[in-house]
């Protein structure tokens, strides 16, 4: 494999770790009160819960593109 301008960063690159993301989301909630909702969590919610989260997101960030 040849060298590129990204070679120095190769060691820090890794595949995403979904469990680490969920642990980080839990830590954000516990330490900062921030809520992270992953798409698979939205799909698992009932209609009323999903509508509530989507309404809050739309109010704060605008509609989906």
PDBQT receptor file of N, H, CA, C and O in Angstrom, charges set to zero:
ATOM      1  N   UNK A   1       0.835  -1.171   0.000  1.00  0.00    +0.000 N 
ATOM      2  CA  UNK A   1       0.000   0.000   0.000  1.00  0.00    +0.000 C 
ATOM      3  C   UNK A   1       0.887   1.244   0.000  1.00  0.00    +0.000 C 
ATOM      4  O   UNK A   1       1.873   1.296   0.735  1.00  0.00    +0.000 OA
ATOM      5  N   UNK A   2       0.557   2.221  -0.795  1.00  0.00    +0.000 N 
ATOM      6  H   UNK A   2      -0.243   2.178  -1.393  1.00  0.00    +0.000 HD
ATOM      7  CA  UNK A   2       1.364   3.424  -0.891  1.00  0.00    +0.000 C 
ATOM      8  C   UNK A   2       1.013   4.456   0.177  1.00  0.00    +0.000 C 
ATOM      9  O   UNK A   2       0.008   4.342   0.879  1.00  0.00    +0.000 OA
ATOM     10  N   UNK A   3       1.858   5.445   0.273  1.00  0.00    +0.000 N 
ATOM     11  H   UNK A   3       2.675   5.538  -0.297  1.00  0.00    +0.000 HD
ATOM     12  CA  UNK A   3       1.622   6.534   1.226  1.00  0.00    +0.000 C 
ATOM     13  C   UNK A   3       0.731   7.588   0.591  1.00  0.00    +0.000 C 
ATOM     14  O   UNK A   3       0.844   7.891  -0.597  1.00  0.00    +0.000 OA
ATOM     15  N   UNK A   4      -0.152   8.135   1.403  1.00  0.00    +0.000 N 
ATOM     16  H   UNK A   4      -0.244   7.888   2.367  1.00  0.00    +0.000 HD
ATOM     17  CA  UNK A   4      -0.988   9.251   0.961  1.00  0.00    +0.000 C 
ATOM     18  C   UNK A   4      -0.903  10.337   2.024  1.00  0.00    +0.000 C 
ATOM     19  O   UNK A   4      -0.234  10.171   3.044  1.00  0.00    +0.000 OA
ATOM     20  N   UNK A   5      -1.582  11.439   1.779  1.00  0.00    +0.000 N 
ATOM     21  H   UNK A   5      -2.126  11.574   0.951  1.00  0.00    +0.000 HD
ATOM     22  CA  UNK A   5      -1.595  12.516   2.767  1.00  0.00    +0.000 C 
ATOM     23  C   UNK A   5      -2.344  12.106   4.036  1.00  0.00    +0.000 C 
ATOM     24  O   UNK A   5      -2.219  12.768   5.066  1.00  0.00    +0.000 OA
ATOM     25  N   UNK A   6      -3.116  11.029   3.974  1.00  0.00    +0.000 N 
ATOM     26  H   UNK A   6      -3.218  10.491   3.137  1.00  0.00    +0.000 HD
ATOM     27  CA  UNK A   6      -3.874  10.556   5.141  1.00  0.00    +0.000 C 
ATOM     28  C   UNK A   6      -3.128   9.488   5.945  1.00  0.00    +0.000 C 
ATOM     29  O   UNK A   6      -3.588   9.091   7.015  1.00  0.00    +0.000 OA
ATOM     30  N   UNK A   7      -1.995   9.025   5.445  1.00  0.00    +0.000 N 
ATOM     31  H   UNK A   7      -1.621   9.347   4.575  1.00  0.00    +0.000 HD
ATOM     32  CA  UNK A   7      -1.244   7.967   6.124  1.00  0.00    +0.000 C 
ATOM     33  C   UNK A   7      -0.974   8.271   7.591  1.00  0.00    +0.000 C 
ATOM     34  O   UNK A   7      -1.104   7.366   8.415  1.00  0.00    +0.000 OA
ATOM     35  N   UNK A   8      -0.602   9.504   7.967  1.00  0.00    +0.000 N 
ATOM     36  H   UNK A   8      -0.496  10.240   7.297  1.00  0.00    +0.000 HD
ATOM     37  CA  UNK A   8      -0.343   9.774   9.386  1.00  0.00    +0.000 C 
ATOM     38  C   UNK A   8      -1.563   9.556  10.286  1.00  0.00    +0.000 C 
ATOM     39  O   UNK A   8      -1.411   9.364  11.492  1.00  0.00    +0.000 OA
ATOM     40  N   UNK A   9      -2.751   9.584   9.720  1.00  0.00    +0.000 N 
ATOM     41  H   UNK A   9      -2.874   9.741   8.740  1.00  0.00    +0.000 HD
ATOM     42  CA  UNK A   9      -3.973   9.457  10.508  1.00  0.00    +0.000 C 
ATOM     43  C   UNK A   9      -4.520   8.029  10.531  1.00  0.00    +0.000 C 
ATOM     44  O   UNK A   9      -5.508   7.764  11.216  1.00  0.00    +0.000 OA
ATOM     45  N   UNK A  10      -3.905   7.122   9.807  1.00  0.00    +0.000 N 
ATOM     46  H   UNK A  10      -3.102   7.337   9.251  1.00  0.00    +0.000 HD
ATOM     47  CA  UNK A  10      -4.428   5.765   9.665  1.00  0.00    +0.000 C 
ATOM     48  C   UNK A  10      -4.597   5.060  11.003  1.00  0.00    +0.000 C 
ATOM     49  O   UNK A  10      -5.576   4.339  11.196  1.00  0.00    +0.000 OA
ATOM     50  N   UNK A  11      -3.673   5.250  11.923  1.00  0.00    +0.000 N 
ATOM     51  H   UNK A  11      -2.878   5.836  11.766  1.00  0.00    +0.000 HD
ATOM     52  CA  UNK A  11      -3.746   4.556  13.205  1.00  0.00    +0.000 C 
ATOM     53  C   UNK A  11      -4.960   4.992  14.029  1.00  0.00    +0.000 C 
ATOM     54  O   UNK A  11      -5.470   4.218  14.839  1.00  0.00    +0.000 OA
ATOM     55  N   UNK A  12      -5.422   6.218  13.827  1.00  0.00    +0.000 N 
ATOM     56  H   UNK A  12      -5.008   6.847  13.168  1.00  0.00    +0.000 HD
ATOM     57  CA  UNK A  12      -6.559   6.711  14.608  1.00  0.00    +0.000 C 
ATOM     58  C   UNK A  12      -7.909   6.390  13.973  1.00  0.00    +0.000 C 
ATOM     59  O   UNK A  12      -8.954   6.658  14.566  1.00  0.00    +0.000 OA
ATOM     60  N   UNK A  13      -7.893   5.822  12.781  1.00  0.00    +0.000 N 
ATOM     61  H   UNK A  13      -7.044   5.604  12.300  1.00  0.00    +0.000 HD
ATOM     62  CA  UNK A  13      -9.129   5.481  12.095  1.00  0.00    +0.000 C 
ATOM     63  C   UNK A  13      -9.607   4.100  12.549  1.00  0.00    +0.000 C 
ATOM     64  O   UNK A  13      -8.812   3.170  12.685  1.00  0.00    +0.000 OA
ATOM     65  N   UNK A  14     -10.883   3.985  12.776  1.00  0.00    +0.000 N 
ATOM     66  H   UNK A  14     -11.529   4.740  12.665  1.00  0.00    +0.000 HD
ATOM     67  CA  UNK A  14     -11.454   2.705  13.175  1.00  0.00    +0.000 C 
ATOM     68  C   UNK A  14     -12.903   2.643  12.721  1.00  0.00    +0.000 C 
ATOM     69  O   UNK A  14     -13.528   3.673  12.467  1.00  0.00    +0.000 OA
ATOM     70  N   UNK A  15     -13.425   1.442  12.621  1.00  0.00    +0.000 N 
ATOM     71  H   UNK A  15     -12.917   0.606  12.827  1.00  0.00    +0.000 HD
ATOM     72  CA  UNK A  15     -14.838   1.288  12.292  1.00  0.00    +0.000 C 
ATOM     73  C   UNK A  15     -15.674   1.832  13.450  1.00  0.00    +0.000 C 
ATOM     74  O   UNK A  15     -15.254   1.747  14.604  1.00  0.00    +0.000 OA
ATOM     75  N   UNK A  16     -16.835   2.380  13.159  1.00  0.00    +0.000 N 
ATOM     76  H   UNK A  16     -17.175   2.449  12.221  1.00  0.00    +0.000 HD
ATOM     77  CA  UNK A  16     -17.701   2.885  14.226  1.00  0.00    +0.000 C 
ATOM     78  C   UNK A  16     -18.076   1.771  15.200  1.00  0.00    +0.000 C 
ATOM     79  O   UNK A  16     -18.275   0.623  14.805  1.00  0.00    +0.000 OA
ATOM     80  N   UNK A  17     -18.167   2.123  16.453  1.00  0.00    +0.000 N 
ATOM     81  H   UNK A  17     -18.006   3.056  16.774  1.00  0.00    +0.000 HD
ATOM     82  CA  UNK A  17     -18.530   1.165  17.503  1.00  0.00    +0.000 C 
ATOM     83  C   UNK A  17     -19.876   1.583  18.081  1.00  0.00    +0.000 C 
ATOM     84  O   UNK A  17     -19.930   2.500  18.900  1.00  0.00    +0.000 OA
ATOM     85  N   UNK A  18     -20.971   0.928  17.671  1.00  0.00    +0.000 N 
ATOM     86  H   UNK A  18     -20.927   0.183  17.005  1.00  0.00    +0.000 HD
ATOM     87  CA  UNK A  18     -22.299   1.328  18.141  1.00  0.00    +0.000 C 
ATOM     88  C   UNK A  18     -22.441   1.288  19.663  1.00  0.00    +0.000 C 
ATOM     89  O   UNK A  18     -23.109   2.145  20.242  1.00  0.00    +0.000 OA
ATOM     90  N   UNK A  19     -21.829   0.315  20.306  1.00  0.00    +0.000 N 
ATOM     91  H   UNK A  19     -21.287  -0.381  19.836  1.00  0.00    +0.000 HD
ATOM     92  CA  UNK A  19     -21.938   0.230  21.770  1.00  0.00    +0.000 C 
ATOM     93  C   UNK A  19     -21.222   1.401  22.439  1.00  0.00    +0.000 C 
ATOM     94  O   UNK A  19     -21.692   1.920  23.451  1.00  0.00    +0.000 OA
ATOM     95  N   UNK A  20     -20.087   1.817  21.878  1.00  0.00    +0.000 N 
ATOM     96  H   UNK A  20     -19.705   1.395  21.056  1.00  0.00    +0.000 HD
ATOM     97  CA  UNK A  20     -19.378   2.975  22.426  1.00  0.00    +0.000 C 
ATOM     98  C   UNK A  20     -20.216   4.237  22.251  1.00  0.00    +0.000 C 
ATOM     99  O   UNK A  20     -20.234   5.101  23.128  1.00  0.00    +0.000 OA
ATOM    100  N   UNK A  21     -20.906   4.342  21.122  1.00  0.00    +0.000 N 
ATOM    101  H   UNK A  21     -20.890   3.640  20.410  1.00  0.00    +0.000 HD
ATOM    102  CA  UNK A  21     -21.762   5.509  20.888  1.00  0.00    +0.000 C 
ATOM    103  C   UNK A  21     -22.896   5.549  21.911  1.00  0.00    +0.000 C 
ATOM    104  O   UNK A  21     -23.243   6.619  22.411  1.00  0.00    +0.000 OA
ATOM    105  N   UNK A  22     -23.469   4.399  22.219  1.00  0.00    +0.000 N 
ATOM    106  H   UNK A  22     -23.187   3.530  21.812  1.00  0.00    +0.000 HD
ATOM    107  CA  UNK A  22     -24.551   4.348  23.209  1.00  0.00    +0.000 C 
ATOM    108  C   UNK A  22     -24.033   4.658  24.615  1.00  0.00    +0.000 C 
ATOM    109  O   UNK A  22     -24.715   5.315  25.401  1.00  0.00    +0.000 OA
ATOM    110  N   UNK A  23     -22.828   4.185  24.926  1.00  0.00    +0.000 N 
ATOM    111  H   UNK A  23     -22.273   3.651  24.288  1.00  0.00    +0.000 HD
ATOM    112  CA  UNK A  23     -22.238   4.523  26.233  1.00  0.00    +0.000 C 
ATOM    113  C   UNK A  23     -21.986   6.024  26.325  1.00  0.00    +0.000 C 
ATOM    114  O   UNK A  23     -22.231   6.637  27.364  1.00  0.00    +0.000 OA
ATOM    115  N   UNK A  24     -21.499   6.612  25.242  1.00  0.00    +0.000 N 
ATOM    116  H   UNK A  24     -21.300   6.115  24.398  1.00  0.00    +0.000 HD
ATOM    117  CA  UNK A  24     -21.251   8.052  25.215  1.00  0.00    +0.000 C 
ATOM    118  C   UNK A  24     -22.562   8.831  25.350  1.00  0.00    +0.000 C 
ATOM    119  O   UNK A  24     -22.612   9.850  26.039  1.00  0.00    +0.000 OA
ATOM    120  N   UNK A  25     -23.624   8.352  24.693  1.00  0.00    +0.000 N 
ATOM    121  H   UNK A  25     -23.584   7.524  24.133  1.00  0.00    +0.000 HD
ATOM    122  CA  UNK A  25     -24.928   9.002  24.799  1.00  0.00    +0.000 C 
ATOM    123  C   UNK A  25     -25.431   8.954  26.240  1.00  0.00    +0.000 C 
ATOM    124  O   UNK A  25     -25.978   9.938  26.739  1.00  0.00    +0.000 OA
ATOM    125  N   UNK A  26     -25.249   7.816  26.907  1.00  0.00    +0.000 N 
ATOM    126  H   UNK A  26     -24.805   7.018  26.501  1.00  0.00    +0.000 HD
ATOM    127  CA  UNK A  26     -25.665   7.698  28.308  1.00  0.00    +0.000 C 
ATOM    128  C   UNK A  26     -24.861   8.646  29.191  1.00  0.00    +0.000 C 
ATOM    129  O   UNK A  26     -25.401   9.274  30.101  1.00  0.00    +0.000 OA
ATOM    130  N   UNK A  27     -23.564   8.741  28.908  1.00  0.00    +0.000 N 
ATOM    131  H   UNK A  27     -23.126   8.231  28.169  1.00  0.00    +0.000 HD
ATOM    132  CA  UNK A  27     -22.705   9.650  29.668  1.00  0.00    +0.000 C 
ATOM    133  C   UNK A  27     -23.143  11.109  29.464  1.00  0.00    +0.000 C 
ATOM    134  O   UNK A  27     -23.174  11.885  30.419  1.00  0.00    +0.000 OA
ATOM    135  N   UNK A  28     -23.475  11.475  28.239  1.00  0.00    +0.000 N 
ATOM    136  H   UNK A  28     -23.450  10.844  27.464  1.00  0.00    +0.000 HD
ATOM    137  CA  UNK A  28     -23.961  12.838  27.967  1.00  0.00    +0.000 C 
ATOM    138  C   UNK A  28     -25.215  13.139  28.781  1.00  0.00    +0.000 C 
ATOM    139  O   UNK A  28     -25.341  14.219  29.358  1.00  0.00    +0.000 OA
ATOM    140  N   UNK A  29     -26.136  12.189  28.825  1.00  0.00    +0.000 N 
ATOM    141  H   UNK A  29     -26.034  11.312  28.356  1.00  0.00    +0.000 HD
ATOM    142  CA  UNK A  29     -27.368  12.377  29.583  1.00  0.00    +0.000 C 
ATOM    143  C   UNK A  29     -27.064  12.567  31.066  1.00  0.00    +0.000 C 
ATOM    144  O   UNK A  29     -27.585  13.482  31.703  1.00  0.00    +0.000 OA
ATOM    145  N   UNK A  30     -26.222  11.698  31.607  1.00  0.00    +0.000 N 
ATOM    146  H   UNK A  30     -25.799  10.954  31.089  1.00  0.00    +0.000 HD
ATOM    147  CA  UNK A  30     -25.934  11.734  33.035  1.00  0.00    +0.000 C 
ATOM    148  C   UNK A  30     -25.149  12.970  33.443  1.00  0.00    +0.000 C 
ATOM    149  O   UNK A  30     -25.383  13.526  34.517  1.00  0.00    +0.000 OA
ATOM    150  N   UNK A  31     -24.219  13.408  32.599  1.00  0.00    +0.000 N 
ATOM    151  H   UNK A  31     -24.029  12.957  31.727  1.00  0.00    +0.000 HD
ATOM    152  CA  UNK A  31     -23.346  14.520  32.972  1.00  0.00    +0.000 C 
ATOM    153  C   UNK A  31     -23.852  15.883  32.514  1.00  0.00    +0.000 C 
ATOM    154  O   UNK A  31     -23.603  16.891  33.175  1.00  0.00    +0.000 OA
ATOM    155  N   UNK A  32     -24.560  15.920  31.387  1.00  0.00    +0.000 N 
ATOM    156  H   UNK A  32     -24.762  15.101  30.851  1.00  0.00    +0.000 HD
ATOM    157  CA  UNK A  32     -24.934  17.214  30.800  1.00  0.00    +0.000 C 
ATOM    158  C   UNK A  32     -26.423  17.392  30.560  1.00  0.00    +0.000 C 
ATOM    159  O   UNK A  32     -26.875  18.494  30.249  1.00  0.00    +0.000 OA
ATOM    160  N   UNK A  33     -27.187  16.320  30.702  1.00  0.00    +0.000 N 
ATOM    161  H   UNK A  33     -26.820  15.425  30.955  1.00  0.00    +0.000 HD
ATOM    162  CA  UNK A  33     -28.619  16.408  30.454  1.00  0.00    +0.000 C 
ATOM    163  C   UNK A  33     -28.974  16.432  28.975  1.00  0.00    +0.000 C 
ATOM    164  O   UNK A  33     -30.107  16.757  28.619  1.00  0.00    +0.000 OA
ATOM    165  N   UNK A  34     -28.015  16.091  28.101  1.00  0.00    +0.000 N 
ATOM    166  H   UNK A  34     -27.095  15.827  28.390  1.00  0.00    +0.000 HD
ATOM    167  CA  UNK A  34     -28.258  16.060  26.659  1.00  0.00    +0.000 C 
ATOM    168  C   UNK A  34     -28.860  14.714  26.278  1.00  0.00    +0.000 C 
ATOM    169  O   UNK A  34     -28.465  13.678  26.813  1.00  0.00    +0.000 OA
ATOM    170  N   UNK A  35     -29.807  14.728  25.363  1.00  0.00    +0.000 N 
ATOM    171  H   UNK A  35     -30.129  15.569  24.928  1.00  0.00    +0.000 HD
ATOM    172  CA  UNK A  35     -30.470  13.502  24.926  1.00  0.00    +0.000 C 
ATOM    173  C   UNK A  35     -30.050  13.184  23.496  1.00  0.00    +0.000 C 
ATOM    174  O   UNK A  35     -30.119  14.036  22.611  1.00  0.00    +0.000 OA
ATOM    175  N   UNK A  36     -29.619  11.958  23.288  1.00  0.00    +0.000 N 
ATOM    176  H   UNK A  36     -29.563  11.266  24.008  1.00  0.00    +0.000 HD
ATOM    177  CA  UNK A  36     -29.277  11.472  21.955  1.00  0.00    +0.000 C 
ATOM    178  C   UNK A  36     -30.249  10.346  21.627  1.00  0.00    +0.000 C 
ATOM    179  O   UNK A  36     -30.368   9.385  22.388  1.00  0.00    +0.000 OA
ATOM    180  N   UNK A  37     -30.937  10.460  20.508  1.00  0.00    +0.000 N 
ATOM    181  H   UNK A  37     -30.840  11.240  19.890  1.00  0.00    +0.000 HD
ATOM    182  CA  UNK A  37     -31.858   9.417  20.068  1.00  0.00    +0.000 C 
ATOM    183  C   UNK A  37     -31.334   8.869  18.750  1.00  0.00    +0.000 C 
ATOM    184  O   UNK A  37     -31.195   9.609  17.777  1.00  0.00    +0.000 OA
ATOM    185  N   UNK A  38     -31.046   7.578  18.719  1.00  0.00    +0.000 N 
ATOM    186  H   UNK A  38     -31.159   6.977  19.510  1.00  0.00    +0.000 HD
ATOM    187  CA  UNK A  38     -30.543   6.941  17.520  1.00  0.00    +0.000 C 
ATOM    188  C   UNK A  38     -31.721   6.524  16.637  1.00  0.00    +0.000 C 
ATOM    189  O   UNK A  38     -32.800   6.238  17.155  1.00  0.00    +0.000 OA
ATOM    190  N   UNK A  39     -31.535   6.483  15.316  1.00  0.00    +0.000 N 
ATOM    191  H   UNK A  39     -30.659   6.715  14.895  1.00  0.00    +0.000 HD
ATOM    192  CA  UNK A  39     -32.635   6.137  14.415  1.00  0.00    +0.000 C 
ATOM    193  C   UNK A  39     -33.318   4.819  14.764  1.00  0.00    +0.000 C 
ATOM    194  O   UNK A  39     -34.539   4.716  14.654  1.00  0.00    +0.000 OA
ATOM    195  N   UNK A  40     -32.557   3.811  15.182  1.00  0.00    +0.000 N 
ATOM    196  H   UNK A  40     -31.564   3.895  15.272  1.00  0.00    +0.000 HD
ATOM    197  CA  UNK A  40     -33.195   2.538  15.513  1.00  0.00    +0.000 C 
ATOM    198  C   UNK A  40     -34.068   2.664  16.757  1.00  0.00    +0.000 C 
ATOM    199  O   UNK A  40     -35.038   1.921  16.910  1.00  0.00    +0.000 OA
ATOM    200  N   UNK A  41     -33.734   3.593  17.643  1.00  0.00    +0.000 N 
ATOM    201  H   UNK A  41     -32.946   4.196  17.519  1.00  0.00    +0.000 HD
ATOM    202  CA  UNK A  41     -34.571   3.815  18.814  1.00  0.00    +0.000 C 
ATOM    203  C   UNK A  41     -35.892   4.466  18.410  1.00  0.00    +0.000 C 
ATOM    204  O   UNK A  41     -36.943   4.131  18.957  1.00  0.00    +0.000 OA
ATOM    205  N   UNK A  42     -35.841   5.395  17.455  1.00  0.00    +0.000 N 
ATOM    206  H   UNK A  42     -34.987   5.667  17.012  1.00  0.00    +0.000 HD
ATOM    207  CA  UNK A  42     -37.072   6.026  16.962  1.00  0.00    +0.000 C 
ATOM    208  C   UNK A  42     -37.993   4.986  16.332  1.00  0.00    +0.000 C 
ATOM    209  O   UNK A  42     -39.207   5.015  16.538  1.00  0.00    +0.000 OA
ATOM    210  N   UNK A  43     -37.410   4.068  15.566  1.00  0.00    +0.000 N 
ATOM    211  H   UNK A  43     -36.424   4.044  15.399  1.00  0.00    +0.000 HD
ATOM    212  CA  UNK A  43     -38.212   3.042  14.904  1.00  0.00    +0.000 C 
ATOM    213  C   UNK A  43     -38.895   2.133  15.908  1.00  0.00    +0.000 C 
ATOM    214  O   UNK A  43     -39.986   1.625  15.647  1.00  0.00    +0.000 OA
ATOM    215  N   UNK A  44     -38.256   1.922  17.067  1.00  0.00    +0.000 N 
ATOM    216  H   UNK A  44     -37.370   2.335  17.279  1.00  0.00    +0.000 HD
ATOM    217  CA  UNK A  44     -38.807   1.030  18.081  1.00  0.00    +0.000 C 
ATOM    218  C   UNK A  44     -39.892   1.697  18.933  1.00  0.00    +0.000 C 
ATOM    219  O   UNK A  44     -40.611   1.014  19.662  1.00  0.00    +0.000 OA
ATOM    220  N   UNK A  45     -40.012   3.018  18.847  1.00  0.00    +0.000 N 
ATOM    221  H   UNK A  45     -39.428   3.573  18.255  1.00  0.00    +0.000 HD
ATOM    222  CA  UNK A  45     -41.005   3.736  19.660  1.00  0.00    +0.000 C 
ATOM    223  C   UNK A  45     -42.397   3.577  19.071  1.00  0.00    +0.000 C 
ATOM    224  O   UNK A  45     -42.561   3.310  17.880  1.00  0.00    +0.000 OA
ATOM    225  N   UNK A  46     -43.397   3.746  19.933  1.00  0.00    +0.000 N 
ATOM    226  H   UNK A  46     -43.264   3.963  20.900  1.00  0.00    +0.000 HD
ATOM    227  CA  UNK A  46     -44.756   3.755  19.405  1.00  0.00    +0.000 C 
ATOM    228  C   UNK A  46     -44.995   5.095  18.714  1.00  0.00    +0.000 C 
ATOM    229  O   UNK A  46     -44.177   6.009  18.821  1.00  0.00    +0.000 OA
ATOM    230  N   UNK A  47     -46.095   5.206  18.022  1.00  0.00    +0.000 N 
ATOM    231  H   UNK A  47     -46.759   4.464  17.936  1.00  0.00    +0.000 HD
ATOM    232  CA  UNK A  47     -46.376   6.387  17.210  1.00  0.00    +0.000 C 
ATOM    233  C   UNK A  47     -46.366   7.689  17.987  1.00  0.00    +0.000 C 
ATOM    234  O   UNK A  47     -45.829   8.686  17.506  1.00  0.00    +0.000 OA
ATOM    235  N   UNK A  48     -46.948   7.702  19.178  1.00  0.00    +0.000 N 
ATOM    236  H   UNK A  48     -47.384   6.892  19.569  1.00  0.00    +0.000 HD
ATOM    237  CA  UNK A  48     -47.026   8.926  19.971  1.00  0.00    +0.000 C 
ATOM    238  C   UNK A  48     -45.654   9.381  20.445  1.00  0.00    +0.000 C 
ATOM    239  O   UNK A  48     -45.338  10.570  20.389  1.00  0.00    +0.000 OA
ATOM    240  N   UNK A  49     -44.836   8.438  20.913  1.00  0.00    +0.000 N 
ATOM    241  H   UNK A  49     -45.093   7.473  20.959  1.00  0.00    +0.000 HD
ATOM    242  CA  UNK A  49     -43.474   8.785  21.340  1.00  0.00    +0.000 C 
ATOM    243  C   UNK A  49     -42.672   9.354  20.173  1.00  0.00    +0.000 C 
ATOM    244  O   UNK A  49     -42.007  10.380  20.312  1.00  0.00    +0.000 OA
ATOM    245  N   UNK A  50     -42.737   8.689  19.032  1.00  0.00    +0.000 N 
ATOM    246  H   UNK A  50     -43.278   7.855  18.919  1.00  0.00    +0.000 HD
ATOM    247  CA  UNK A  50     -41.999   9.124  17.846  1.00  0.00    +0.000 C 
ATOM    248  C   UNK A  50     -42.447  10.514  17.415  1.00  0.00    +0.000 C 
ATOM    249  O   UNK A  50     -41.611  11.348  17.067  1.00  0.00    +0.000 OA
ATOM    250  N   UNK A  51     -43.745  10.776  17.432  1.00  0.00    +0.000 N 
ATOM    251  H   UNK A  51     -44.423  10.098  17.715  1.00  0.00    +0.000 HD
ATOM    252  CA  UNK A  51     -44.262  12.091  17.055  1.00  0.00    +0.000 C 
ATOM    253  C   UNK A  51     -43.740  13.166  17.997  1.00  0.00    +0.000 C 
ATOM    254  O   UNK A  51     -43.400  14.266  17.560  1.00  0.00    +0.000 OA
ATOM    255  N   UNK A  52     -43.674  12.855  19.289  1.00  0.00    +0.000 N 
ATOM    256  H   UNK A  52     -43.950  11.962  19.645  1.00  0.00    +0.000 HD
ATOM    257  CA  UNK A  52     -43.171  13.820  20.264  1.00  0.00    +0.000 C 
ATOM    258  C   UNK A  52     -41.716  14.179  19.966  1.00  0.00    +0.000 C 
ATOM    259  O   UNK A  52     -41.375  15.360  19.898  1.00  0.00    +0.000 OA
ATOM    260  N   UNK A  53     -40.862  13.184  19.788  1.00  0.00    +0.000 N 
ATOM    261  H   UNK A  53     -41.138  12.224  19.842  1.00  0.00    +0.000 HD
ATOM    262  CA  UNK A  53     -39.453  13.454  19.506  1.00  0.00    +0.000 C 
ATOM    263  C   UNK A  53     -39.279  14.200  18.188  1.00  0.00    +0.000 C 
ATOM    264  O   UNK A  53     -38.473  15.126  18.099  1.00  0.00    +0.000 OA
ATOM    265  N   UNK A  54     -40.029  13.801  17.165  1.00  0.00    +0.000 N 
ATOM    266  H   UNK A  54     -40.683  13.049  17.237  1.00  0.00    +0.000 HD
ATOM    267  CA  UNK A  54     -39.919  14.479  15.876  1.00  0.00    +0.000 C 
ATOM    268  C   UNK A  54     -40.401  15.922  15.970  1.00  0.00    +0.000 C 
ATOM    269  O   UNK A  54     -39.829  16.798  15.321  1.00  0.00    +0.000 OA
ATOM    270  N   UNK A  55     -41.445  16.196  16.765  1.00  0.00    +0.000 N 
ATOM    271  H   UNK A  55     -41.911  15.484  17.292  1.00  0.00    +0.000 HD
ATOM    272  CA  UNK A  55     -41.935  17.563  16.939  1.00  0.00    +0.000 C 
ATOM    273  C   UNK A  55     -40.895  18.423  17.656  1.00  0.00    +0.000 C 
ATOM    274  O   UNK A  55     -40.683  19.577  17.283  1.00  0.00    +0.000 OA
ATOM    275  N   UNK A  56     -40.252  17.876  18.671  1.00  0.00    +0.000 N 
ATOM    276  H   UNK A  56     -40.424  16.939  18.975  1.00  0.00    +0.000 HD
ATOM    277  CA  UNK A  56     -39.216  18.629  19.396  1.00  0.00    +0.000 C 
ATOM    278  C   UNK A  56     -38.035  18.919  18.466  1.00  0.00    +0.000 C 
ATOM    279  O   UNK A  56     -37.517  20.035  18.448  1.00  0.00    +0.000 OA
ATOM    280  N   UNK A  57     -37.616  17.920  17.702  1.00  0.00    +0.000 N 
ATOM    281  H   UNK A  57     -38.038  17.013  17.717  1.00  0.00    +0.000 HD
ATOM    282  CA  UNK A  57     -36.499  18.116  16.775  1.00  0.00    +0.000 C 
ATOM    283  C   UNK A  57     -36.843  19.154  15.710  1.00  0.00    +0.000 C 
ATOM    284  O   UNK A  57     -36.017  20.011  15.394  1.00  0.00    +0.000 OA
ATOM    285  N   UNK A  58     -38.046  19.088  15.157  1.00  0.00    +0.000 N 
ATOM    286  H   UNK A  58     -38.717  18.392  15.414  1.00  0.00    +0.000 HD
ATOM    287  CA  UNK A  58     -38.460  20.043  14.133  1.00  0.00    +0.000 C 
ATOM    288  C   UNK A  58     -38.521  21.456  14.700  1.00  0.00    +0.000 C 
ATOM    289  O   UNK A  58     -38.097  22.409  14.047  1.00  0.00    +0.000 OA
ATOM    290  N   UNK A  59     -39.043  21.589  15.902  1.00  0.00    +0.000 N 
ATOM    291  H   UNK A  59     -39.388  20.815  16.433  1.00  0.00    +0.000 HD
ATOM    292  CA  UNK A  59     -39.133  22.915  16.544  1.00  0.00    +0.000 C 
ATOM    293  C   UNK A  59     -37.739  23.511  16.743  1.00  0.00    +0.000 C 
ATOM    294  O   UNK A  59     -37.534  24.706  16.528  1.00  0.00    +0.000 OA
ATOM    295  N   UNK A  60     -36.786  22.679  17.153  1.00  0.00    +0.000 N 
ATOM    296  H   UNK A  60     -36.952  21.708  17.327  1.00  0.00    +0.000 HD
ATOM    297  CA  UNK A  60     -35.454  23.194  17.478  1.00  0.00    +0.000 C 
ATOM    298  C   UNK A  60     -34.512  23.283  16.297  1.00  0.00    +0.000 C 
ATOM    299  O   UNK A  60     -33.643  24.153  16.259  1.00  0.00    +0.000 OA
ATOM    300  N   UNK A  61     -34.677  22.379  15.317  1.00  0.00    +0.000 N 
ATOM    301  H   UNK A  61     -35.383  21.672  15.347  1.00  0.00    +0.000 HD
ATOM    302  CA  UNK A  61     -33.696  22.308  14.236  1.00  0.00    +0.000 C 
ATOM    303  C   UNK A  61     -34.280  22.484  12.848  1.00  0.00    +0.000 C 
ATOM    304  O   UNK A  61     -33.540  22.475  11.864  1.00  0.00    +0.000 OA
ATOM    305  N   UNK A  62     -35.594  22.645  12.746  1.00  0.00    +0.000 N 
ATOM    306  H   UNK A  62     -36.195  22.653  13.545  1.00  0.00    +0.000 HD
ATOM    307  CA  UNK A  62     -36.226  22.777  11.442  1.00  0.00    +0.000 C 
ATOM    308  C   UNK A  62     -36.626  21.417  10.898  1.00  0.00    +0.000 C 
ATOM    309  O   UNK A  62     -36.299  20.377  11.469  1.00  0.00    +0.000 OA
ATOM    310  N   UNK A  63     -37.334  21.446   9.792  1.00  0.00    +0.000 N 
ATOM    311  H   UNK A  63     -37.600  22.291   9.328  1.00  0.00    +0.000 HD
ATOM    312  CA  UNK A  63     -37.811  20.205   9.184  1.00  0.00    +0.000 C 
ATOM    313  C   UNK A  63     -36.703  19.409   8.548  1.00  0.00    +0.000 C 
ATOM    314  O   UNK A  63     -35.599  19.906   8.324  1.00  0.00    +0.000 OA
ATOM    315  N   UNK A  64     -37.019  18.149   8.258  1.00  0.00    +0.000 N 
ATOM    316  H   UNK A  64     -37.916  17.745   8.439  1.00  0.00    +0.000 HD
ATOM    317  CA  UNK A  64     -36.068  17.276   7.573  1.00  0.00    +0.000 C 
ATOM    318  C   UNK A  64     -35.885  17.753   6.135  1.00  0.00    +0.000 C 
ATOM    319  O   UNK A  64     -36.786  18.357   5.552  1.00  0.00    +0.000 OA
ATOM    320  N   UNK A  65     -34.743  17.483   5.587  1.00  0.00    +0.000 N 
ATOM    321  H   UNK A  65     -34.011  16.993   6.061  1.00  0.00    +0.000 HD
ATOM    322  CA  UNK A  65     -34.478  17.845   4.184  1.00  0.00    +0.000 C 
ATOM    323  C   UNK A  65     -34.797  16.702   3.281  1.00  0.00    +0.000 C 
ATOM    324  O   UNK A  65     -34.640  16.814   2.065  1.00  0.00    +0.000 OA
TER     325      UNK A  65
